[in-house]
C-alpha cells in the first residue's frame, strides 16, 4: 500500500508539472478535477471500469507519440554544437551504474504493484497471460525507446532544461510545447486522460489491497472505499509539495528491492519452511541495511537516514544510489537468514524443553481447495498452512504422511 501511495503521488505530481509547463497555469485545479472524477467513477464501476480506461490509456499513448513524431519532424531543430557539449553520448559512472539499478528497481517494483497482479489473475488462462505479456512487452519497449529519445532531442534542441530550469522527467512535453496553441490544448487533454486512466488503476488496486490483505474481506467494501477517498487528501498534499517525480519512484523502488527478493524465495516449493517471519524481518532489514551503508559511506548517521529517501536522487555522481540498491536486496536476504536461524533455534529449544515435535522442516500436508474442507492426501497441489497445518502435522495421520514421503 505504501508503494501504491507513492505511485499515486507521482502520478498527480507529474500531471501538475506538465500542466504548468505547457500552459503556464497552476496545475492544482487539474489535479483536483482528476482526483474527483476518478474517485467517483471508480467507486461506482470498480475494477471493470479500469479495464476500459486502460484501452483509453493505450490510445492516448499512441496519439501522443504520433504528435511527438510530427513535432520532431516539423518543429525541432537540433543544434549540433549541443550534442557534444551535453555529454549525453559519453560513458559516465551513472550510466554503468544504471545497468544494475534499473533492472533491479523496475523488476522488483513490478512484483510489488497490486494493479499488475490484478491483471495477472484476471487472465482466463496461462496461455492468454503469456500472449498478453509478450505483446505488451514488445509494445512497451517500442514506446519507451521512442519516448526516451525525446529527452536527448530536447537537450540537443535547447528546449531542456529551459529558463527557468525544468525537471528532466517532462522533457517529452517540453518538445511538444513548441507546437501551435491549439495542438498544445489537445496534448493537455490527452495527458489528463492518460493520467486519469493510470490513476484509477492505482485507486482500484488500493481498494483491493486494503480489502483483501488488511481486512481479509471482512470489512464492507463501502468502508474500504471511504478509506481510500480519505487517503486521497494526503496524496494530493504530498504531490503538490513533491520536488521530484523520479525521487518518489526511487523511494518505492528501494522499498520493493528490500522486500521482494526475500518474498519470492517463498514461492518455491523447495522452500516450504520459509515463513512470513523471514519475509517481514528481511524486508525491514533491507531498509535498515541501506541506512547502515549510508552511515558508513558518508560517516554520518543523518546522511545515512537521508539515503533511505534518496534525497540526492540518481544524479549525486557518487556510489550512494548504487550502494543503496545493492544493500537493500543483499541486506534483506542476510537479515532474513538471521531471522530463520533465530526461529529454528527457538523452535529447537522449545521442542527440547517441552517435548513437542520439532516441526520447522516438516513438509505441510496437502489439503483440499476449500480452506474449511476435509484433508485429502491425494491432492498435492494444495497445502495446509497455519494452525491447521501444525495440528495435522502432529497427529497420527500426519505421521503416516511424513513416513510415506
Secondary structure, DSSP 8 states (H G I E B T S, - for coil): -HHHHHHHHHHHHHHHHHHHHHHSS-SHHHHHHHHHHHHHHHHHHTHHHHHHHHHHHHHHHHHHHHHHHHHHHHT----HHHHHHH-TTS--HHHHHHHHHHHHHHHHHHHH-HHHHHHHHT-SSHHHHHHHHHHHHHHHHHHHHHHHHHHHHHHHTT-SSTTTT--GGGHHHHHHTTS-HHHHHHHHHHHHHHHHHHHHHHHHHHHHHIIIIISTT-S-HHHHHHHHHHHHHHHHHHHHH-S-HHHHHHHHHHHHHHHHHHHHHTTSGGGTT--HHHHHHHHHHHHHHHHHHHHHHHT-HHHHHHHHTTTTTT-SSSSHHHHHHHHHHHHHHHHHHHHHHHHHHHHHHHHHHH-----TT----B--SSTTS---TT-TT-B--HHHHHHHHHSHHHHHHHHH-
